[in-house]
Amino acid sequence: MTLEILTFGIARDIIGSSVLTVEMLEGATVDDLKRQILTLYPGFIALSSLMIAVNTEYGNETTVLKEGDEIALIPPVSGG
Amino acid sequence: MLDIQLLSTPLSISACEAFVESPEVGGAVVFIGTVRNKTGAKSVTRLEFEAYKPMAINEMRKIAERALSTFSVFKISIHHRVGILDIGEVPVVIAVSAPHRGAAFDACEFCIDELKKTVPIWKKEVFEDGEIWVAAHP
């Protein structure tokens, strides 16, 4: 399946684009996606954290991803 | 009652205050975040805020709902700004009203502390000689 992933802040700088397209196997989880991203873009290893949002909610490691989900990379937040 | 907004225009402190007014209120607390001119020894030129908008609004709403259910407060207004902000400008305003001041102080502090932890908003500090995404690295 093809996943389109939104990027923000330093995640967009590391990837160099505001949308990242990744091919994953059916049934892939948030944890699988995170591993894939760390492999493709080792710059993420240096960050304090990396969360993944699925349909505008924080996903946990076992959240299963589907084609058409709105997925976003959430690097360490710094609002306020 | 909640008033949660993410805005690209200057925030109105009085709009947040007005939202939380009510005859039952014994006190209101307003937190006003402002852009500081220094980080450590470095002079800051400006801040740039960006947000994952639908999720940022959801997360701010969740925080305010938790504050309403945890503390004895009436109304909460949270406004956060995005875009380029100069020194002294206001990126965030949180107003909370309650029958008694203690709950208003506690709820207001809870809201800003949680906002900084969970709401997908990012701040870039721009210096004369470079820039950094705040909190990105340990």
Backbone of each chain as ProteinMPNN parsed JSONL, in Angstrom:
{"seq_chain_A": "MTLEILTFGIARDIIGSSVLTVEMLEGATVDDLKRQILTLYPGFIALSSLMIAVNTEYGNETTVLKEGDEIALIPPVSGG", "coords_chain_A": {"N_chain_A": [[0.845, -1.195, 0.0], [0.312, 2.319, -0.531], [1.41, 5.026, 1.3], [0.704, 8.332, 2.18], [2.389, 10.885, 3.724], [2.259, 13.53, 5.959], [4.475, 16.207, 6.736], [6.076, 18.201, 9.23], [7.681, 21.131, 10.642], [10.893, 20.407, 11.876], [10.887, 17.892, 10.802], [9.993, 18.174, 8.21], [12.127, 19.613, 7.194], [14.195, 17.699, 7.371], [13.309, 15.731, 5.617], [12.848, 17.169, 3.346], [10.582, 17.859, 2.027], [7.052, 18.58, 2.073], [5.302, 16.545, 1.946], [5.548, 13.062, 2.175], [5.938, 10.074, 0.413], [5.416, 6.7, 1.012], [6.008, 3.248, 0.535], [4.407, 0.527, 1.984], [3.886, -2.711, 3.522], [0.66, -4.32, 3.542], [-1.192, -4.023, 6.544], [0.785, -2.901, 8.033], [2.197, -1.242, 10.876], [2.232, 1.669, 13.055], [4.68, 1.531, 14.363], [6.185, 0.038, 12.506], [6.258, 1.827, 10.385], [7.667, 3.915, 11.543], [10.197, 2.737, 11.919], [10.893, 2.342, 9.245], [11.088, 4.979, 8.373], [13.176, 5.95, 9.961], [15.217, 4.423, 8.896], [15.293, 5.27, 6.223], [15.754, 7.992, 6.552], [18.139, 8.918, 8.372], [18.576, 11.195, 9.866], [16.522, 11.584, 11.662], [17.161, 10.136, 13.89], [18.603, 11.648, 15.684], [16.754, 13.281, 16.901], [14.755, 14.398, 19.738], [12.371, 13.044, 20.022], [9.965, 11.152, 18.113], [6.82, 11.169, 16.954], [3.872, 9.626, 15.571], [1.04, 10.638, 13.896], [-2.262, 9.526, 13.318], [-4.963, 10.06, 11.378], [-5.393, 12.534, 12.68], [-4.98, 11.937, 15.381], [-2.776, 11.011, 18.036], [-0.888, 8.175, 17.252], [-0.38, 4.867, 18.612], [2.271, 2.421, 19.1], [1.241, 0.06, 18.02], [-0.818, 0.725, 16.382], [-2.613, 0.155, 13.443], [-1.967, 0.88, 10.065], [-3.692, 2.248, 7.235], [-4.271, 2.487, 3.687], [-5.091, 5.721, 2.588], [-5.457, 6.76, 5.123], [-4.96, 9.714, 7.087], [-1.854, 10.607, 7.67], [0.722, 11.765, 9.781], [3.966, 13.042, 10.492], [5.198, 13.751, 13.664], [7.403, 15.662, 14.996], [9.375, 16.676, 17.947], [7.278, 18.777, 19.845], [6.714, 22.336, 20.2], [5.058, 24.448, 21.013], [3.386, 27.406, 22.359]], "CA_chain_A": [[0.0, 0.0, 0.0], [1.054, 3.578, -0.59], [0.998, 5.963, 2.349], [1.152, 9.715, 2.034], [2.66, 11.315, 5.088], [2.5, 14.967, 6.098], [5.633, 16.502, 7.586], [6.057, 19.548, 9.799], [8.839, 21.557, 11.428], [12.192, 19.842, 11.51], [10.664, 16.679, 9.996], [9.938, 18.611, 6.812], [13.5, 19.977, 6.809], [14.989, 16.479, 7.201], [12.837, 15.007, 4.433], [12.984, 18.064, 2.198], [9.289, 17.97, 1.344], [5.958, 18.598, 3.053], [4.592, 15.255, 1.863], [6.436, 11.936, 1.898], [5.196, 8.888, -0.015], [6.142, 5.498, 1.437], [5.36, 1.959, 0.26], [4.468, -0.376, 3.132], [3.048, -3.893, 3.374], [-0.658, -4.254, 4.202], [-1.125, -4.4, 7.964], [1.909, -2.234, 8.699], [1.81, -0.46, 12.054], [2.973, 2.909, 13.313], [6.066, 1.165, 14.676], [6.837, -0.341, 11.238], [6.495, 3.055, 9.614], [8.732, 4.673, 12.2], [11.474, 2.072, 11.574], [11.158, 2.625, 7.829], [11.509, 6.385, 8.242], [14.512, 6.082, 10.562], [16.172, 3.813, 7.959], [15.409, 6.125, 5.029], [16.21, 9.343, 6.929], [18.796, 8.758, 9.681], [18.534, 12.468, 10.604], [15.525, 11.522, 12.736], [17.702, 9.461, 15.082], [19.121, 12.667, 16.61], [15.679, 14.062, 17.527], [14.34, 13.988, 21.094], [11.266, 12.089, 19.9], [9.226, 11.195, 16.848], [5.502, 10.556, 17.078], [3.136, 9.551, 14.314], [-0.396, 10.869, 14.072], [-3.118, 8.848, 12.352], [-6.267, 10.725, 11.367], [-5.292, 13.64, 13.647], [-4.802, 11.495, 16.765], [-1.498, 10.324, 18.227], [-0.948, 6.733, 17.128], [0.6, 4.149, 19.433], [3.134, 1.581, 18.257], [0.522, -1.039, 17.383], [-1.878, 1.238, 15.499], [-2.45, -0.356, 12.08], [-2.154, 1.935, 9.059], [-4.414, 1.862, 6.018], [-4.197, 3.452, 2.613], [-6.139, 6.733, 2.761], [-5.336, 7.422, 6.426], [-4.173, 10.946, 7.124], [-0.729, 10.272, 8.546], [1.641, 12.904, 9.907], [5.122, 12.918, 11.383], [5.146, 14.784, 14.694], [8.67, 15.806, 15.74], [9.106, 17.298, 19.257], [6.456, 19.984, 19.697], [7.283, 23.483, 20.929], [4.12, 25.571, 21.002], [3.307, 28.234, 23.552]], "C_chain_A": [[0.883, 1.249, 0.0], [0.517, 4.524, 0.469], [1.547, 7.34, 2.037], [1.239, 10.315, 3.421], [2.977, 12.804, 5.105], [3.685, 15.191, 7.028], [5.578, 17.955, 8.041], [7.395, 19.835, 10.475], [10.112, 20.906, 10.929], [12.03, 18.57, 10.677], [10.619, 17.04, 8.511], [11.342, 18.991, 6.312], [14.336, 18.727, 6.527], [14.607, 15.777, 5.9], [12.961, 15.859, 3.176], [11.699, 18.229, 1.408], [8.184, 17.957, 2.386], [5.066, 17.358, 2.964], [5.606, 14.185, 1.478], [5.562, 10.75, 1.483], [6.037, 7.658, 0.299], [5.32, 4.269, 1.05], [5.517, 1.071, 1.479], [3.599, -1.594, 2.819], [1.706, -3.663, 4.062], [-0.495, -4.685, 5.662], [0.013, -3.727, 8.718], [1.396, -1.337, 9.828], [2.609, 0.843, 12.105], [4.446, 2.585, 13.583], [6.829, 0.777, 13.405], [7.191, 0.911, 10.43], [7.651, 3.858, 10.217], [10.106, 4.072, 11.877], [11.88, 2.393, 10.146], [11.709, 4.048, 7.661], [12.908, 6.59, 8.825], [15.577, 5.488, 9.641], [16.398, 4.726, 6.755], [16.046, 7.471, 5.358], [16.858, 9.296, 8.314], [18.838, 10.054, 10.497], [17.54, 12.443, 11.752], [16.083, 10.908, 14.019], [18.137, 10.487, 16.128], [18.016, 13.445, 17.326], [15.332, 13.518, 18.91], [13.223, 12.958, 21.041], [10.715, 12.169, 18.48], [7.917, 10.444, 17.06], [4.863, 10.522, 15.698], [1.655, 9.727, 14.622], [-1.149, 10.157, 12.957], [-4.513, 9.457, 12.469], [-6.401, 11.712, 12.525], [-5.328, 13.213, 15.117], [-3.421, 10.865, 16.868], [-1.698, 8.82, 18.089], [-0.043, 6.096, 18.168], [1.287, 3.113, 18.546], [2.358, 0.543, 17.457], [-0.623, -0.567, 16.478], [-1.608, 0.774, 14.063], [-2.804, 0.746, 11.078], [-2.886, 1.384, 7.847], [-4.202, 2.933, 4.958], [-5.346, 4.445, 2.784], [-6.15, 7.377, 4.135], [-4.596, 8.742, 6.258], [-3.071, 10.74, 8.166], [0.207, 11.473, 8.592], [2.783, 12.555, 10.843], [5.093, 14.088, 12.361], [6.494, 14.8, 15.424], [8.372, 16.528, 17.062], [8.372, 18.628, 19.102], [7.036, 21.107, 20.562], [6.362, 24.699, 20.842], [4.197, 26.362, 22.303], [4.303, 29.372, 23.527]], "O_chain_A": [[2.024, 1.235, 0.46], [-0.683, 4.789, 0.529], [2.714, 7.491, 1.675], [0.285, 10.261, 4.197], [3.842, 13.28, 4.37], [3.874, 14.451, 7.993], [5.09, 18.826, 7.32], [8.14, 18.923, 10.831], [10.379, 20.856, 9.728], [12.935, 18.206, 9.925], [11.138, 16.31, 7.666], [11.696, 18.726, 5.163], [15.097, 18.694, 5.561], [15.471, 15.29, 5.171], [13.155, 15.338, 2.077], [11.716, 18.68, 0.262], [8.354, 17.389, 3.465], [4.189, 17.15, 3.802], [6.418, 14.378, 0.573], [4.558, 10.459, 2.134], [7.203, 7.57, -0.084], [4.1, 4.246, 1.212], [6.631, 0.876, 1.964], [2.703, -1.535, 1.978], [1.616, -2.914, 5.034], [0.259, -5.61, 5.962], [0.186, -3.959, 9.915], [0.314, -0.757, 9.743], [3.522, 1.075, 11.312], [5.342, 3.273, 13.096], [7.992, 1.147, 13.247], [8.282, 1.024, 9.871], [8.492, 4.403, 9.502], [11.059, 4.799, 11.598], [13.044, 2.677, 9.863], [12.659, 4.282, 6.914], [13.726, 7.313, 8.256], [16.705, 5.979, 9.599], [17.531, 4.933, 6.32], [16.786, 8.028, 4.548], [16.207, 9.596, 9.315], [19.108, 10.014, 11.698], [17.689, 13.194, 12.716], [15.546, 11.131, 15.105], [18.048, 10.224, 17.327], [18.302, 14.193, 18.261], [15.574, 12.351, 19.217], [13.132, 12.094, 21.913], [10.967, 13.127, 17.749], [7.91, 9.24, 17.313], [5.24, 11.264, 14.791], [1.097, 9.055, 15.49], [-0.731, 10.178, 11.799], [-5.156, 9.379, 13.516], [-7.397, 11.715, 13.248], [-5.66, 14.011, 15.993], [-2.939, 10.256, 15.913], [-2.578, 8.249, 18.735], [0.951, 6.697, 18.574], [0.927, 2.95, 17.38], [2.757, 0.182, 16.35], [-1.315, -1.388, 15.876], [-0.515, 0.975, 13.534], [-3.805, 1.446, 11.228], [-2.729, 0.221, 7.478], [-3.985, 4.106, 5.262], [-6.466, 4.04, 3.096], [-6.774, 8.422, 4.32], [-3.72, 8.874, 5.403], [-3.326, 10.703, 9.37], [0.455, 12.119, 7.573], [2.6, 11.867, 11.847], [4.98, 15.248, 11.966], [6.699, 14.033, 16.366], [7.238, 16.952, 17.283], [8.788, 19.493, 18.332], [7.754, 20.854, 21.529], [6.813, 25.824, 20.627], [4.959, 26.035, 23.213], [4.36, 30.164, 24.468]]}, "seq_chain_B": "MLDIQLLSTPLSISACEAFVESPEVGGAVVFIGTVRNKTGAKSVTRLEFEAYKPMAINEMRKIAERALSTFSVFKISIHHRVGILDIGEVPVVIAVSAPHRGAAFDACEFCIDELKKTVPIWKKEVFEDGEIWVAAHP", "coords_chain_B": {"N_chain_B": [[-17.64, 25.73, 29.206], [-16.033, 26.203, 26.111], [-13.527, 27.871, 24.155], [-11.685, 27.587, 21.511], [-9.044, 28.411, 19.52], [-7.039, 28.697, 16.568], [-4.976, 30.903, 15.103], [-3.961, 33.085, 12.43], [-3.622, 35.71, 12.642], [-2.985, 38.689, 14.686], [-3.397, 38.033, 18.196], [-6.232, 38.543, 20.338], [-6.266, 39.624, 23.477], [-8.284, 40.666, 25.015], [-10.514, 39.505, 23.848], [-10.33, 36.862, 24.683], [-10.516, 37.214, 27.451], [-13.101, 38.299, 27.569], [-14.626, 36.151, 26.718], [-14.565, 34.389, 28.888], [-15.9, 35.68, 30.89], [-18.55, 35.865, 33.297], [-21.519, 35.925, 35.302], [-21.295, 34.164, 37.461], [-18.682, 34.038, 38.057], [-15.831, 34.171, 40.167], [-13.293, 34.863, 39.813], [-10.799, 35.397, 37.307], [-8.122, 34.012, 35.436], [-5.505, 34.957, 33.353], [-3.229, 33.852, 31.058], [-0.551, 35.1, 29.26], [1.453, 34.481, 26.692], [4.589, 35.624, 25.512], [6.861, 36.763, 22.95], [10.197, 36.413, 23.552], [13.282, 38.267, 23.734], [15.682, 36.964, 23.929], [17.466, 33.817, 23.962], [18.983, 32.046, 26.278], [22.191, 33.241, 25.942], [21.89, 34.196, 23.448], [20.706, 36.481, 20.979], [17.422, 36.788, 19.916], [15.816, 37.123, 16.812], [13.321, 36.782, 15.595], [10.34, 34.722, 15.896], [9.076, 31.783, 14.344], [6.082, 30.226, 13.908], [4.521, 27.14, 13.271], [1.782, 24.925, 12.552], [0.107, 21.756, 12.763], [-2.796, 21.96, 11.715], [-5.625, 20.878, 12.048], [-5.208, 18.859, 13.932], [-3.896, 20.226, 15.969], [-5.895, 21.899, 16.915], [-7.731, 19.961, 17.811], [-6.161, 18.779, 19.866], [-5.741, 20.94, 21.605], [-8.364, 21.355, 22.379], [-8.885, 18.946, 23.714], [-7.196, 19.199, 25.931], [-8.329, 21.414, 27.208], [-10.829, 20.341, 27.796], [-10.093, 18.34, 29.591], [-9.114, 19.961, 31.632], [-11.477, 21.234, 32.377], [-12.876, 19.069, 33.449], [-11.272, 18.352, 35.54], [-10.698, 20.497, 37.236], [-12.457, 22.939, 39.236], [-13.775, 24.875, 37.281], [-15.257, 27.41, 35.131], [-15.177, 28.426, 32.427], [-13.089, 28.273, 29.538], [-10.711, 29.747, 27.489], [-8.629, 29.325, 24.775], [-6.295, 30.637, 22.725], [-4.129, 30.342, 20.022], [-1.384, 31.424, 18.08], [-0.18, 31.308, 14.681], [2.536, 31.603, 12.314], [4.807, 34.315, 11.475], [6.359, 35.888, 14.168], [7.249, 38.819, 15.879], [9.578, 40.173, 18.341], [8.091, 40.535, 21.519], [5.535, 40.14, 20.579], [2.476, 38.162, 20.767], [2.182, 34.803, 21.124], [0.425, 33.022, 22.384], [-2.603, 32.889, 24.254], [-4.265, 32.19, 27.231], [-7.219, 31.992, 28.908], [-8.976, 31.569, 31.9], [-11.847, 31.054, 33.826], [-13.381, 30.932, 37.076], [-15.3, 29.96, 40.01], [-13.751, 30.398, 42.245], [-10.459, 31.637, 42.924], [-8.253, 29.826, 43.133], [-8.71, 27.447, 41.677], [-8.824, 28.517, 39.139], [-6.209, 29.507, 38.715], [-4.804, 27.05, 38.887], [-5.927, 25.534, 36.774], [-5.278, 27.097, 34.576], [-2.501, 26.994, 34.564], [-2.173, 24.251, 34.181], [-3.229, 24.013, 31.577], [-1.399, 25.502, 29.934], [0.983, 24.13, 30.458], [0.396, 21.523, 29.518], [-0.224, 22.091, 26.872], [2.267, 22.767, 25.845], [3.414, 20.274, 25.839], [1.937, 18.481, 24.208], [0.534, 19.569, 21.993], [0.48, 19.79, 18.493], [2.366, 22.003, 17.462], [4.936, 23.981, 16.191], [7.967, 25.73, 16.819], [10.204, 27.923, 15.462], [13.231, 29.348, 16.233], [14.729, 32.287, 15.246], [17.877, 33.569, 14.793], [20.452, 36.137, 14.556], [22.502, 34.867, 13.264], [21.641, 32.391, 12.373], [19.303, 29.603, 12.772], [16.992, 27.659, 14.755], [14.92, 24.757, 15.31], [12.932, 24.737, 18.029], [13.447, 22.673, 20.859], [13.796, 20.382, 19.355], [16.062, 18.735, 19.408], [17.813, 16.708, 21.883]], "CA_chain_B": [[-17.668, 26.23, 27.831], [-14.671, 26.33, 25.583], [-13.275, 28.692, 22.969], [-10.364, 27.133, 21.09], [-8.785, 28.967, 18.187], [-5.683, 28.771, 16.022], [-5.163, 32.082, 14.264], [-2.762, 33.622, 11.771], [-3.658, 37.164, 12.856], [-2.665, 38.984, 16.093], [-4.387, 37.546, 19.156], [-6.906, 39.55, 21.159], [-6.327, 39.228, 24.888], [-9.602, 41.044, 25.537], [-11.516, 38.542, 23.372], [-10.239, 35.694, 25.573], [-11.084, 37.649, 28.743], [-14.549, 38.487, 27.432], [-15.272, 34.846, 26.604], [-14.678, 33.681, 30.179], [-16.714, 36.44, 31.853], [-19.851, 35.279, 33.636], [-21.915, 36.402, 36.634], [-20.924, 33.221, 38.533], [-17.22, 33.996, 38.181], [-15.214, 34.892, 41.278], [-11.97, 35.308, 39.382], [-10.304, 34.861, 36.041], [-6.669, 34.065, 35.274], [-5.147, 35.03, 31.935], [-1.808, 33.682, 30.755], [-0.185, 35.699, 27.976], [2.816, 34.152, 26.273], [5.147, 36.658, 24.629], [8.129, 36.405, 22.303], [11.325, 36.962, 24.313], [14.355, 38.685, 22.823], [16.912, 36.172, 24.114], [17.462, 32.437, 24.432], [20.317, 32.008, 26.872], [22.94, 34.465, 25.637], [21.714, 34.547, 22.029], [19.621, 37.4, 20.661], [16.436, 36.239, 18.99], [15.311, 38.127, 15.876], [11.879, 36.546, 15.487], [9.93, 33.316, 15.986], [8.154, 31.334, 13.297], [5.261, 29.121, 14.424], [3.645, 26.435, 12.345], [0.931, 23.954, 13.247], [-0.709, 20.779, 12.043], [-3.948, 22.703, 12.236], [-6.786, 20.158, 12.619], [-4.806, 18.121, 15.134], [-3.576, 21.196, 17.025], [-7.172, 22.323, 17.506], [-8.221, 18.799, 18.597], [-5.371, 18.57, 21.088], [-6.029, 22.046, 22.538], [-9.702, 21.104, 22.92], [-8.787, 17.855, 24.699], [-6.582, 19.74, 27.15], [-9.313, 22.264, 27.882], [-11.865, 19.453, 28.349], [-9.516, 17.712, 30.797], [-9.066, 20.995, 32.677], [-12.854, 21.44, 32.857], [-13.331, 17.937, 34.263], [-10.364, 18.152, 36.674], [-10.724, 21.645, 38.15], [-13.777, 23.585, 39.315], [-13.714, 26.107, 36.496], [-16.436, 27.606, 34.289], [-14.962, 28.653, 31.002], [-11.674, 28.317, 29.145], [-10.433, 30.232, 26.135], [-7.224, 29.155, 24.371], [-5.998, 31.108, 21.369], [-2.706, 30.22, 19.667], [-1.12, 32.041, 16.79], [0.849, 30.737, 13.811], [3.135, 32.585, 11.417], [6.036, 34.973, 11.926], [6.099, 36.808, 15.278], [8.383, 39.632, 16.308], [9.781, 40.288, 19.789], [6.993, 41.21, 22.219], [4.211, 39.701, 20.114], [1.825, 37.176, 21.642], [1.824, 33.553, 20.446], [-0.627, 32.235, 23.045], [-3.371, 33.464, 25.371], [-5.164, 31.23, 27.873], [-8.034, 32.611, 29.957], [-9.789, 30.591, 32.642], [-12.632, 31.658, 34.907], [-13.817, 29.961, 38.08], [-15.928, 30.613, 41.159], [-12.699, 30.765, 43.203], [-9.227, 31.861, 42.162], [-7.297, 28.719, 43.157], [-8.973, 26.544, 40.553], [-8.501, 29.22, 37.887], [-4.744, 29.466, 38.573], [-4.368, 25.67, 38.627], [-6.368, 25.101, 35.443], [-4.536, 27.865, 33.573], [-1.152, 26.42, 34.517], [-2.321, 22.935, 33.558], [-3.439, 24.174, 30.13], [-0.179, 25.903, 29.216], [1.97, 23.045, 30.587], [0.022, 20.422, 28.619], [-0.117, 22.59, 25.492], [3.671, 22.685, 25.433], [3.819, 18.864, 25.712], [1.209, 17.608, 23.277], [-0.143, 20.187, 20.837], [1.425, 19.814, 17.364], [2.759, 23.335, 17.009], [6.406, 24.026, 16.209], [8.487, 27.092, 16.913], [11.586, 28.088, 15.002], [13.873, 30.585, 16.699], [15.64, 32.828, 14.241], [18.92, 34.439, 15.353], [21.134, 36.871, 13.482], [23.454, 34.013, 12.548], [21.141, 31.032, 12.158], [17.957, 29.332, 13.278], [16.798, 26.295, 15.249], [13.599, 24.309, 15.742], [13.027, 24.633, 19.484], [13.184, 21.368, 21.501], [13.905, 19.242, 18.435], [17.169, 17.842, 19.798], [17.99, 16.657, 23.347]], "C_chain_B": [[-16.262, 26.545, 27.365], [-14.633, 27.204, 24.34], [-11.834, 28.398, 22.561], [-10.109, 27.659, 19.688], [-7.3, 28.953, 17.859], [-5.741, 29.836, 14.934], [-3.852, 32.514, 13.617], [-2.707, 35.146, 11.874], [-3.364, 37.449, 14.336], [-3.789, 38.584, 17.043], [-4.989, 38.715, 19.932], [-7.029, 39.021, 22.585], [-7.724, 39.534, 25.428], [-10.693, 40.097, 25.045], [-11.514, 37.303, 24.27], [-10.851, 36.026, 26.935], [-12.603, 37.721, 28.664], [-15.259, 37.14, 27.386], [-15.513, 34.207, 27.972], [-15.486, 34.459, 31.227], [-18.055, 35.747, 32.074], [-20.227, 35.766, 35.028], [-21.483, 35.465, 37.77], [-19.435, 33.267, 38.866], [-16.75, 34.804, 39.39], [-13.845, 35.403, 40.908], [-11.615, 34.684, 38.059], [-8.79, 35.005, 36.015], [-6.39, 34.064, 33.786], [-3.639, 34.854, 31.815], [-1.555, 34.256, 29.364], [1.253, 35.314, 27.682], [3.319, 35.257, 25.359], [6.487, 36.2, 24.07], [9.257, 37.178, 22.99], [12.485, 37.279, 23.362], [15.639, 37.887, 22.968], [16.585, 34.72, 24.417], [18.855, 32.189, 24.962], [21.001, 33.323, 26.552], [22.659, 34.953, 24.215], [20.525, 35.48, 21.822], [18.71, 36.779, 19.616], [15.897, 37.379, 18.118], [13.794, 38.018, 15.744], [11.609, 35.06, 15.727], [8.991, 33.01, 14.826], [7.405, 30.114, 13.831], [4.517, 28.467, 13.27], [2.914, 25.34, 13.103], [0.382, 22.944, 12.252], [-2.131, 21.117, 12.501], [-5.078, 21.857, 12.804], [-6.421, 19.426, 13.908], [-4.489, 19.076, 16.279], [-4.864, 21.654, 17.711], [-7.762, 21.186, 18.347], [-7.488, 18.678, 19.923], [-5.606, 19.702, 22.089], [-7.398, 21.836, 23.185], [-9.663, 20.013, 23.988], [-8.22, 18.359, 26.02], [-7.605, 20.563, 27.924], [-10.422, 21.409, 28.501], [-11.361, 18.757, 29.614], [-9.484, 18.719, 31.94], [-10.46, 21.219, 33.262], [-13.297, 20.312, 33.775], [-12.468, 17.748, 35.51], [-10.506, 19.254, 37.728], [-12.128, 22.252, 38.151], [-13.715, 24.931, 38.611], [-14.926, 26.18, 35.565], [-16.112, 27.567, 32.806], [-13.473, 28.751, 30.729], [-11.591, 28.807, 27.704], [-8.95, 30.031, 25.859], [-7.096, 29.626, 22.936], [-4.498, 30.963, 21.134], [-2.52, 30.778, 18.274], [-0.111, 31.217, 16.006], [1.376, 31.846, 12.893], [4.376, 33.2, 12.035], [5.687, 35.997, 13.001], [7.381, 37.528, 15.675], [8.461, 39.655, 17.837], [8.606, 41.062, 20.4], [5.611, 40.806, 21.74], [3.748, 38.487, 20.935], [1.467, 35.916, 20.87], [0.669, 32.797, 21.089], [-1.29, 33.047, 24.156], [-4.273, 32.357, 25.913], [-5.903, 31.96, 28.988], [-8.922, 31.544, 30.582], [-10.568, 31.34, 33.72], [-13.201, 30.566, 35.808], [-14.545, 30.703, 39.195], [-14.878, 31.121, 42.15], [-11.348, 30.748, 42.506], [-8.296, 30.654, 42.074], [-7.464, 27.806, 41.963], [-8.597, 27.205, 39.237], [-6.992, 29.224, 37.65], [-4.292, 28.059, 38.177], [-4.713, 25.243, 37.201], [-5.575, 25.824, 34.353], [-3.13, 27.3, 33.431], [-1.17, 25.051, 33.845], [-2.42, 23.085, 32.033], [-2.142, 24.556, 29.412], [0.888, 24.801, 29.313], [1.661, 21.92, 29.602], [0.144, 20.851, 27.158], [1.314, 22.425, 24.985], [4.119, 21.237, 25.213], [3.188, 18.167, 24.519], [0.663, 18.265, 22.017], [0.847, 20.328, 19.671], [1.586, 21.208, 16.749], [4.275, 23.385, 17.174], [6.869, 25.456, 16.085], [9.926, 27.08, 16.437], [12.094, 29.414, 15.54], [14.857, 31.029, 15.639], [16.569, 33.822, 14.931], [19.554, 35.222, 14.208], [21.985, 35.933, 12.63], [22.946, 32.58, 12.369], [19.75, 30.859, 12.717], [17.902, 27.904, 13.793], [15.31, 26.027, 15.496], [13.704, 24.027, 17.24], [12.639, 23.224, 19.935], [13.366, 20.174, 20.596], [14.953, 18.227, 18.882], [17.311, 17.832, 21.315], [19.046, 17.681, 23.809]], "O_chain_B": [[-15.43, 27.071, 28.104], [-15.595, 27.262, 23.574], [-10.887, 28.889, 23.175], [-10.879, 27.381, 18.769], [-6.439, 29.158, 18.714], [-6.472, 29.687, 13.955], [-2.775, 32.332, 14.183], [-1.849, 35.787, 11.268], [-3.481, 36.545, 15.163], [-4.969, 38.767, 16.746], [-4.338, 39.737, 20.149], [-7.794, 38.096, 22.859], [-8.28, 38.757, 26.204], [-11.693, 39.898, 25.735], [-12.573, 36.757, 24.58], [-11.602, 35.232, 27.501], [-13.306, 37.267, 29.567], [-16.35, 36.987, 27.934], [-16.539, 33.563, 28.189], [-15.728, 33.955, 32.324], [-18.614, 35.129, 31.168], [-19.346, 35.997, 35.856], [-21.321, 35.906, 38.908], [-18.977, 32.634, 39.817], [-17.183, 35.933, 39.62], [-13.288, 36.265, 41.587], [-12.066, 33.588, 37.726], [-8.24, 35.99, 36.508], [-6.964, 33.271, 33.039], [-2.868, 35.615, 32.399], [-2.264, 33.933, 28.411], [2.171, 35.776, 28.358], [2.569, 35.771, 24.528], [7.158, 35.35, 24.655], [9.274, 38.409, 23.009], [12.643, 36.64, 22.322], [16.589, 38.102, 22.214], [15.569, 34.417, 25.043], [19.812, 32.126, 24.19], [20.471, 34.394, 26.847], [23.142, 36.015, 23.822], [19.465, 35.289, 22.419], [19.162, 36.307, 18.573], [15.566, 38.455, 18.616], [13.078, 39.019, 15.776], [12.533, 34.247, 15.758], [8.218, 33.862, 14.387], [8.014, 29.097, 14.165], [3.957, 29.144, 12.407], [3.362, 24.886, 14.156], [0.216, 23.234, 11.068], [-2.602, 20.63, 13.529], [-5.474, 22.082, 13.948], [-7.21, 19.374, 14.852], [-4.779, 18.771, 17.436], [-4.916, 21.781, 18.934], [-8.236, 21.415, 19.46], [-8.106, 18.497, 20.972], [-5.665, 19.454, 23.293], [-7.58, 22.099, 24.373], [-10.312, 20.124, 25.028], [-8.7, 17.994, 27.093], [-7.734, 20.427, 29.141], [-10.903, 21.708, 29.594], [-12.101, 18.602, 30.586], [-9.788, 18.377, 33.083], [-10.618, 21.374, 34.473], [-14.001, 20.545, 34.758], [-12.881, 17.06, 36.444], [-10.445, 18.999, 38.931], [-12.886, 22.097, 37.193], [-13.617, 25.982, 39.245], [-15.543, 25.163, 35.248], [-16.684, 26.792, 32.04], [-12.698, 29.238, 31.553], [-12.311, 28.334, 26.825], [-8.106, 30.509, 26.617], [-7.722, 29.069, 22.034], [-3.691, 31.408, 21.951], [-3.377, 30.628, 17.403], [0.714, 30.512, 16.588], [0.739, 32.885, 12.723], [4.929, 32.673, 13.001], [4.839, 36.864, 12.794], [8.447, 36.925, 15.79], [7.541, 39.22, 18.53], [8.182, 42.093, 19.878], [4.617, 41.089, 22.408], [4.517, 37.882, 21.682], [0.551, 35.937, 20.048], [-0.001, 32.012, 20.419], [-0.633, 33.785, 24.891], [-4.958, 31.673, 25.152], [-5.279, 32.486, 29.909], [-9.534, 30.732, 29.888], [-10.005, 32.164, 34.441], [-13.463, 29.444, 35.374], [-14.429, 31.923, 39.316], [-15.08, 32.138, 42.813], [-11.117, 29.943, 41.604], [-7.622, 30.468, 41.061], [-6.489, 27.432, 41.312], [-8.109, 26.542, 38.322], [-6.535, 28.978, 36.534], [-3.499, 27.892, 37.25], [-3.882, 24.657, 36.505], [-5.242, 25.231, 33.327], [-2.623, 27.145, 32.32], [-0.294, 24.732, 33.042], [-1.76, 22.357, 31.293], [-1.828, 23.976, 28.373], [1.617, 24.565, 28.35], [2.561, 21.419, 28.928], [0.565, 20.067, 26.308], [1.543, 22.003, 23.852], [5.086, 20.99, 24.492], [3.837, 17.341, 23.877], [0.357, 17.563, 21.053], [1.919, 20.91, 19.831], [1.035, 21.532, 15.697], [4.824, 22.896, 18.161], [6.284, 26.275, 15.375], [10.758, 26.326, 16.942], [11.482, 30.463, 15.336], [15.705, 30.257, 15.189], [16.124, 34.779, 15.564], [19.235, 35.0, 13.039], [22.172, 36.162, 11.435], [23.747, 31.655, 12.228], [19.09, 31.829, 13.091], [18.654, 27.04, 13.342], [14.547, 26.93, 15.84], [14.482, 23.171, 17.661], [11.651, 22.654, 19.469], [13.115, 19.046, 21.019], [14.76, 17.019, 18.751], [16.976, 18.816, 21.975], [19.327, 17.783, 25.003]]}, "name": "protein", "num_of_chains": 2, "seq": "MTLEILTFGIARDIIGSSVLTVEMLEGATVDDLKRQILTLYPGFIALSSLMIAVNTEYGNETTVLKEGDEIALIPPVSGGMLDIQLLSTPLSISACEAFVESPEVGGAVVFIGTVRNKTGAKSVTRLEFEAYKPMAINEMRKIAERALSTFSVFKISIHHRVGILDIGEVPVVIAVSAPHRGAAFDACEFCIDELKKTVPIWKKEVFEDGEIWVAAHP"}
